[in-house]
Amino acid sequence: MTSPEEAEERFAWLEAVDRAGGAVVLVVDSHSTVDDWAALAAGGKAQGGFVPAVQRTG
């Protein structure tokens, strides 16, 4: 993370994942901006799914 704003956004995302009980994770074979998520998913260039949140102790 390169800025306080980026850290705040990351923590907000983590809090939302915790409230939802997990997150949809998508691994893409690209570093460019994605404009059409449906085409990306249907094109075989992405993998992913729902990842449940894991409660850590200690």
N, C-alpha and C positions, 0 to 999 in steps of 0.2 A: 504494500500500500504506500502510496506516495504523498498522500495529503490527509489532513484530519477529516475532510469531507468524504473521502473514499473510505476511511475507517468507519465513519458514521453510517454510510450506505451499507457497508458489509454487515455491521452489527444489526441494522434494521432488517436486512434480509435474513440473517440468522434467527432473529426474534420471530419473523413471519414463518419461517420453516418450523420453528419449535411449536408455534400456535397451530399450524396446519398438520403437524405430526410427520412431516417429511417434505421432500421437494422433488420436482421433476428435474432430472438431470439429463442433459443431452450432450453427447460428445460428437463434435463435427470435425470433418477433415478439411478445415479451412480457417484462416485467420481474418477473412474479409467480412464485411457487414452482410448480415443475412436479411434480405427483404421479403423472401417468400418461404416461410417455415414449412408449409405443406409440401412444396416442391422439394425442399431439402430432405424432409423425412421420407418422401416417396422415392427419391432418387437413389437411395441406398448409400448415401454419403454420411449418414448419421446413425448413431445408436444411442439408446438410453431408455429411461423409464422412471418410475416413481421409486425413490429411495426413502425408506422410513427413517425418521429421526431416531437416534440412539441416545438414550439417557446415560450419561457418564456419572460415575460415583468417584468421590475423592478428588 
